Amino acid sequence: MEIVEFLNASVPWPYPENGAEEFLSFALSEINLRKRFIWAITITDASDDMLVGLIELASDDAFHRGFWLIPEHHKKGFMTEAVTAVNDFAFKVLEMPSMRLGNALPNIGSRKLKERSGAVLVEIIPEVEFVGGVYPEEVWELTAEEWWENRAKYPQALFLKAYFAYFFRNSVTLAGS
Ligand SMILES: CC(C)(COP(=O)(O)OP(=O)(O)OC[C@H]1O[C@@H](n2cnc3c(N)ncnc32)[C@H](O)[C@@H]1OP(=O)(O)O)[C@@H](O)C(=O)NCCC(=O)NCCS
């Protein structure tokens, strides 16, 4: 519940038995239509890559960027790093002029990720249904200019080069693939 509490109520919860399969089928069709980019966040150990989270960029959702991470790895800077890579991708590779972003008002971690990047709070929707209940929702706008002005606050993500090379070769990486 800790992961999904502040996710939009359209996320099925309790997660159905075929939830992962349904998600992958939806994700593949969106990726093929170039409507959505989805990246797995993994931790590599000697034996395998473990999926610990996900970040996505969508062209025609209410919000352009979404993410989640398993609680064991919260507050270690993982999402800061993922957001850095995805913002660079959105503004440098896709040349998006701006991103519309949102979070439930009590979701402080998610808000901080937006504030630090220079996003501007444009609206608070008083009542929105999230998986964990109804909360006000903060709506933000992050323009390319704001991102590049604030980019120096973030680490140079060294994996980006390899990552973009991978993108151009394979079009997209898919969670779980
Ligand atoms: C929101 C979420 C992605 C943050 O990921 P994270 O890897 O813990 O974030 P980071 O470690 O990069 O931290 C980013 C900033 O938020 C702060 N932060 C993170 N979680 C926080 C919390 N619960 N309370 C207060 N501050 C928090 C960090 O201290 C950091 O602040 P700083 O930039 O001033 O140093 C993670 O909590 C999560 O997956 N939550 C569940 C799913 C979710 O809510 N998704 C977003 C829907 S809009």
The ligand as a Tripos MOL2 file, in Angstrom:
@<TRIPOS>MOLECULE
LIG
   48    50     1     0     0
SMALL
NO_CHARGES

@<TRIPOS>ATOM
      1 C1          8.0720    9.6400   -4.3980 C.3       1 LIG1
      2 C2          9.2160    8.6660   -4.5550 C.3       1 LIG1
      3 C3          9.3380    8.2200   -5.9800 C.3       1 LIG1
      4 C4         10.5370    9.3720   -4.1130 C.3       1 LIG1
      5 O1         11.6340    8.5460   -4.4790 O.3       1 LIG1
      6 P1         13.0120    8.5650   -3.7080 P.3       1 LIG1
      7 O2         14.0160    7.7650   -4.4620 O.co2     1 LIG1
      8 O3         12.7940    8.2270   -2.2930 O.co2     1 LIG1
      9 O4         13.3910   10.0930   -3.8350 O.3       1 LIG1
     10 P2         14.8500   10.7150   -3.5800 P.3       1 LIG1
     11 O5         15.6010    9.8500   -2.6130 O.co2     1 LIG1
     12 O6         15.4820   10.9840   -4.8940 O.co2     1 LIG1
     13 O7         14.4840   12.0590   -2.8250 O.3       1 LIG1
     14 C5         14.0450   13.2480   -3.4730 C.3       1 LIG1
     15 C6         13.8350   14.3190   -2.4000 C.3       1 LIG1
     16 O8         12.6250   14.0350   -1.6800 O.3       1 LIG1
     17 C7         12.9030   13.8300   -0.3080 C.3       1 LIG1
     18 N1         11.9950   12.7690    0.1300 N.ar      1 LIG1
     19 C8         11.8180   11.5670   -0.4420 C.ar      1 LIG1
     20 N2         10.8550   10.8990    0.2290 N.ar      1 LIG1
     21 C9         10.4240   11.7120    1.2140 C.ar      1 LIG1
     22 C10         9.4500   11.5860    2.2310 C.ar      1 LIG1
     23 N3          8.7010   10.4850    2.3700 N.pl3     1 LIG1
     24 N4          9.2580   12.6340    3.0720 N.ar      1 LIG1
     25 C11        10.0010   13.7620    2.9490 C.ar      1 LIG1
     26 N5         10.9390   13.9380    1.9990 N.ar      1 LIG1
     27 C12        11.1540   12.9220    1.1510 C.ar      1 LIG1
     28 C13        14.3690   13.4600   -0.2450 C.3       1 LIG1
     29 O9         14.9280   13.7340    1.0140 O.3       1 LIG1
     30 C14        14.9330   14.3510   -1.3420 C.3       1 LIG1
     31 O10        15.0100   15.6830   -0.8960 O.3       1 LIG1
     32 P3         16.2150   16.6490   -1.3610 P.3       1 LIG1
     33 O11        16.1060   16.7850   -2.8620 O.co2     1 LIG1
     34 O12        15.9430   17.9040   -0.6330 O.co2     1 LIG1
     35 O13        17.4810   15.9410   -0.9680 O.co2     1 LIG1
     36 C15         9.0210    7.4300   -3.6260 C.3       1 LIG1
     37 O14         8.7300    7.8630   -2.3450 O.3       1 LIG1
     38 C16         7.9010    6.5090   -4.1120 C.2       1 LIG1
     39 O15         8.0970    5.6610   -4.9720 O.2       1 LIG1
     40 N6          6.6990    6.6640   -3.5200 N.am      1 LIG1
     41 C17         5.5850    5.7940   -3.8690 C.3       1 LIG1
     42 C18         5.0510    6.0260   -5.2920 C.3       1 LIG1
     43 C19         4.7030    7.4690   -5.5490 C.2       1 LIG1
     44 O16         4.2060    8.1510   -4.6760 O.2       1 LIG1
     45 N7          4.9650    7.9070   -6.7840 N.am      1 LIG1
     46 C20         4.7320    9.2780   -7.1940 C.3       1 LIG1
     47 C21         3.3440    9.5180   -7.5720 C.3       1 LIG1
     48 S1          3.1590   11.2390   -8.0240 S.3       1 LIG1
@<TRIPOS>BOND
     1     1     2 1
     2     2     3 1
     3     2     4 1
     4     2    36 1
     5     4     5 1
     6     5     6 1
     7     6     7 2
     8     6     8 1
     9     6     9 1
    10     9    10 1
    11    10    11 2
    12    10    12 1
    13    10    13 1
    14    13    14 1
    15    14    15 1
    16    15    16 1
    17    15    30 1
    18    16    17 1
    19    17    18 1
    20    17    28 1
    21    18    19 ar
    22    18    27 ar
    23    19    20 ar
    24    20    21 ar
    25    21    22 ar
    26    21    27 ar
    27    22    23 1
    28    22    24 ar
    29    24    25 ar
    30    25    26 ar
    31    26    27 ar
    32    28    29 1
    33    28    30 1
    34    30    31 1
    35    31    32 1
    36    32    33 2
    37    32    34 1
    38    32    35 1
    39    36    37 1
    40    36    38 1
    41    38    39 2
    42    38    40 1
    43    40    41 1
    44    41    42 1
    45    42    43 1
    46    43    44 2
    47    43    45 1
    48    45    46 1
    49    46    47 1
    50    47    48 1
@<TRIPOS>SUBSTRUCTURE
     1 LIG1         1 GROUP 0 **** ****
